[in-house]
């Protein structure tokens, strides 16, 4: 099978995904695992400048990656999401 475009560089994937951008939020350095749900919520609100979408995205990523191998950790992240929403006055949609 011949490839029509011999200069394949993954551009279709890059076009779909876009360029990788580093977050401006500081690295957690293990805080997600060591902190309680309440203190983690406070730290996320402070470091993500109360940006609910950034906070929920960070926590949701942890839930998705850990829901099968570490369900208690995923539950803690869901609890943290609820605390953050309550503190920022946003109801779950």
C-alpha positions, 0 to 999 in steps of 0.5 A: 500500500503506497502512501500518497503523502510521503512527508507525513509528520503527524500534521493531521494529529497536530491539526486536530489537537493543536499545539501543546501549551503548559499551564500557568498554574504551579506544579502540585508536587504531590499535593493532590495525594497528601492534602485533605479535600478541604485544604486542596480546594483552598489551594486550588482556588488560590493558585488557579485564581478562582477560575472554576473551569481550570480547577474542575479540569484539573480535578476531573483529569485526576478522577478519570485517570484514577477511577479504576486503579484507585477509587478512593482517590477519585472519590476524594477528587469528586468531593474536592470538586463539590467543595470548590463549587460550594465555596465559589457559589456555583451549583453543579450543572 
